[in-house]
């Protein structure tokens, strides 16, 4: 009986330690998601300023949409960097067209890469997602450099991104065109065109590169926040399961203790009765 009590107590201690780890992971994920969400607003503001500048440079000129037909399409996908995030990467990879040429696939996230390779999908270019948002601007620079290289080599002439957003407490896949920039989507200029020392094309090209980089940063931040929110959800589910198991083992411990006390009382009672019989 004492061995059963020791086993159950050890099991409770183990569950308690696991619960502490789960709560710590949940807290870290919550903090990272909060920071990423706050920084998305800053990147949006930065991109808006660039878009406004591009709009002023263009002035009232015609703004045609880029041709979306018959293009060599590249795809940037953001998957999970670490585990314990549920089916985060699987949902992203499931959205990829099976006919996509792997040579045009750019994949971010170590965990997602391992899942993609298990599906016999070998991306052309990969990179890990930083563990902190401070590393995302550097990642965006690497991504844009790799994309420009692919464009220069003639392998792609248009580019889209797939990342996970988080709306109403649920993950939502987002797919957007990154390149070429659709200038017709820019807000019309509210001021006269400024006096420029450089040709409009040169300015728009420079602004476009910064705008493109900002959109990549924004996608990465959304993916970073969504992965951590998915981890929070997974850890919340794990915490509920741990609480159920803890309650079950504590009830079992109380029952075994009661059985041990009852057995000891019966043993003592039997001994007293035997001694009384011999005394008579």
N, C-alpha and C positions, 0 to 999 in steps of 0.2 A: 504493500500500500504506500509506504513512504517513497518507493521508487516512482510510483505513478504521480505522486504529488510533486516530486522533483522534476519529472519530465514535463508536466503541465506548467509548472512555474518557469522552467527554462523556455518553454514555448511562448509564454506570455511576455517574458523579457525580450525575446527575439522579435516578436510582433511590435512591441513598444519601440524598440530601436529602429525597426523598419518604418514605423509611423513617423518617427522624428526625421528620418532621411527624406521621406515623401513630402512632409511639410516644408522642409528646407528647400527642396527642389521646386515646390510650388511657389514659395516666397521669392526665390531667385527669378523664376520665369515671370512672375507678376511684375517685379521691378523692371526687368528688361523690356517687357511688352509696353509698360507705361512710358519708359524713356523713348522707345522707338516711336510710339504714337505722337508724343509731343514734338519729336523731330520731323515727323512727316509734315506737320503744319509749317515748319520753318522752310523745308525744301519746296513746298507748294508756293510759299511766298516768294522765294528766290526764283522759281520757274516763272511765276507770274510777272515779275519785274523784267525778266529776259524777254518773255512773250510780248510785253508792252513795248519794249525797245525795238523788237523786230517789227511790230506793227507800225510804229512811227517811221521806221526806215522805209517800209514798203509804201506807206501813205495810201492814197486812194487807188493804187494800181490793182489790176485784175488779180484775183487770187484763185487759181485753179487747183483742183484736187489732184494729187499724184495718181498716176495710172496704177491700179491695183491688179491688173490682169497680166498674165504671162510674165511673172517675175520669178527670180530665184530667191525664194523666201528662206530666211534664216530665223531660228527660233531660240530665244533665251528663256530658260525655265528655272524657277527657284524652287528647290526641294528642301527637305529638312537637313540640317547639319548634324544633328544628334538624334538619338533614339528617344523613346518614351514620349512620342508625339502622336500616337495612334496611327491612323492611315493617312497622315499628312502627305507624304511623298507619293503614295500609291494613287491618291486622287489626282495629283498633278500629272503623273505619268500616264494615267488612264485617259487624260484629255488630249494626248498627243496623237496625231494621225499616224496610223501604222505605216503609211507609205512615205513618211518623212525620211529624207536622206540623213543618216547620222552625221554626215560631213557638214551639215548645216545646223547641227544642234549644239547649243552652248548650255551647259548644265552647272548650276550652283548648288552645293550641298553635298557633304561627304556621305551622309546616310542615304540621300537620294541616289547618289552615284552607284552605291553598292546594290541598291534595288534595281536600278536601270540595267546594270550589267547582268544581274540575275535574270533579266528579261531579254538577254542577248542584244541590248541596246548600248552601243559604244559611242558616246558623244565625241564630237570633234575637239571640244575645249571644255575644261572643267576647272572649278576653283572652289575652295571651301568658303562657307559663309562665316564671317568673323563672329567671335563669341561676345563682342561688345559693339555697339553702334559706332563707336569712334573709328572702327576699322572699315566702315562701309564706304566712305569717300575714296579710300585707296582701292578698294575692290572695284568700285565704279570706274576708276581710271583704267584698271586692268581689263575690265570687260569692254570698255569703249575702244581701247587700243587693239584688242583681239578682233573686234567687229570691223574696225576700219581696215585692218590687215586683210580680213576675208573679203571685204568690198574691193580693195585694191587688187586682190588676186582674181577677181571676177567670179568668185564662188557664190556670192549673194549680191543682190541689189535692192533687197527690202528686208526689213527685220521686224519681228514681233516679240512680245514678252508675255509669258504666263506666270502669274504669281497668285498667291492666296491672300485674299483680304478677309476681314472679319466683320460681319454685319449681324446685328440683332443676336449676338451670342453664338453665331454659327459661321463656319468657314465658307468663303465664297470664292470660286475661281474667277480670275480677271484676265482677259486677254486683250492686249492693246497693240496698236501699230506704233513702233518707235522711229522707224526710218523707212523712207524719207519722211520728213516732218510735213504734216498737212497744214500748209500756211493758210488755207481757207478757214481753218478752225480758230485762227487768232481773232481776238476782238478788234473791231475796226478802230483805227487811231482817232483819238478825240482832239488831237492837236495837229498843227501843221508839221510838215516834215522838217526836221532840223537841218541846219547847214552842215554838210558832211565833207570831210577832206578825202574820204576813201569812197570807192565805188560801192553802190548798194549791194552788189553781189558779194563783195569781199566782207562787208559788215554782216550780211545775213549768214554767210558761211561761218564766220566766227561766233556769232550769237547762236547759230544752230548747233554748233558743237557743245557749247555750254548748256543749251536747253536739253540736248540729247543726254548729256551727262547727268543733269538734274533729274530727268525722267528715270534713268537707270537707278540713281540713288533712291528715288521715291519707291520704285518697285522693290528694291532690296530692303528698304525699311518696312514696307508693308509685309513682305515675306518674313522678315525677322520677327516682327510683332506677332504675326499669325502663327508662326511655329511655336513661339513661347506661350501664346494663348491656348494652342492645342495641347501643349505640355501641361499647362495649368488644368485644363479639362481632364486630361488623363490622370494627373495626380489627384484631382478631386475625386474621381471615380475610384482610384486606388485607396484613397483615405477612407472612403465609405466602406469599401470591402474590408479594410484593416479594422475599422471600428466594429463591423459585424463579427469578424473572427475573434477580436478581443473580447467582445461580450460573450461569445460562445465559450471561449476557453475559461473566462472568469466564472461563468455559470458551472462549467465542468469542474473547476477547481473547488468551488463551494460545495458541490455535490460530493466530490471525493473526500474533502475534509470532513463533511458530515458523516460520511460512511466510516471514515477512520475513527471519528469520535464515538459513533454508535458501536462499532466493533470493540473499542477499548472499554466502553461502559459495560457491554455485555460480558466481556472477559473478566472485568473486575467483579461484576455481580455474581458470575459463576464461581469465581474464586472465593468470594465471601460466603456464598451458600455452602460450598464444599467444606470450608473451615468450620462453619457452624454445625454442620452435620457430624463432623468428627468430634467436636467438643461435646456434644450430647452423648 
